[in-house]
Amino acid sequence: MGFYIKLPNQKSIYLSSDTIYTDSVDKVLKSYKPAISVLACGTAQFDLFNKLIMNIDDILKFVKNTDGKVIANHMESINHCPLTRKKLKNILTKNKLINKVWIPEDGEFLEIT
């Protein structure tokens, strides 16, 4: 599940919730073209390895398919989110996608104008 929000005179935003990369997510990225996406990147899964949220392949696909900026969140917060900020940064750098993603540290904020 996710939410696309567009208000007058503001940048559009897509807020991902507990979702994997689906046709609906793809449609939002390609049809609505959010300027900003907040993406849960912790790669959470059930004990039996079923995805709760996007895995690293989904995250890379999402970043590649968006025209906007991605804010990566929901990492290092609970025990079933094994992907760390450092590992995500390394993966994005290796795939030449780091310039499209902001990975905030705890307490950090970004003002987008």
N, C-alpha and C positions, 0 to 999 in steps of 0.2 A: 504494500500500500504506500502511496505517496501523495503529495499535494502539489499542484501547480498553482501559483498565485501571481496574478498580474493586476496591479493597481495603477490608476492614472499617474503619469509623470514619475513612475518608479521603475526600477529594473525588475524584470520578472524573476521568479525564484521557484525552484523545484525542491521540495523537502522530502527526502526519502524516509520511509519508516522501515519496518521489518519487511524487506522485499528482496527478491533476487532479480536478476536481469530478465525481464519478460518482454513480450511483444508490446505490452502497454507502456512499459518504461521506455522502450525504443521509440514508440510513437510520440511520447511526450518530448523526447530529445530532438527528434527529427521534424515534428510538426509544429511544436510550440517554441522550440529553441530557447529554453530558459537562459537568461544571462548569468545566473548563479544557481548552482545546485549544492545542497547540503547532503552529503552522502555518508551513510553509516558504513564504515570501512573496517569494522572489527573482525570480519569473517566468522561470526558466531555460528555455531552449529550444535545440533543435538548430540548426545553421547554416541549415537549410532551413525554419526557423520552425515546426517541430513542437514542441508543448509537452512539456517534461519534468515540470514541476510547474505548479501553478495559475497562470493569468494573472490580470490585475487583475479581470476580470469574475468569474472563479471565486472569487477572494478576497472580493470584495464579496458574492457569493451565500453563501459560507460564513459570513461574519460576520453577515449578515442572518438566516440560518437557524439559528444556534446561540443557545441560551439562556444559555450560559456566557461566560466570559472567554476571549479569544484572545490568545495570546502569539505575536507575529510574529518569526520568525527566518529565517536562511538568506538574508540580504541583504548586499550589499557584500562578499561573502566570496570569490567567484571570478568570473572574467571573463564567464561566461555568465549571471550574475544581475544584470541591468541595473536592477532596481527598487531605489531607495535608500530609506533610512528616511524622509528628508525628503519625498520624493515620495509614499510610502505614507501618511504622516501627512496631507499635503495632500488626497489623494484621500479618505481616511476622513473627514476634517473636512468636506469638500465634500458627502459623502453622509450626514452626520450619524451616523456610526458610530464615531467616534474613542473614545467612552466605553466601548466594548466591547473595545478592543484596547490591549494594552501593547506598545510597540516599544522593547525594551531597547537601550541603547548597549553597546558592547564592555565587558565586565567588570561590568556592572550585574546585580543579582539582585533577585528579588521573593520575599518570604515571604508565602505565602497560608495563612491560618489558618481 
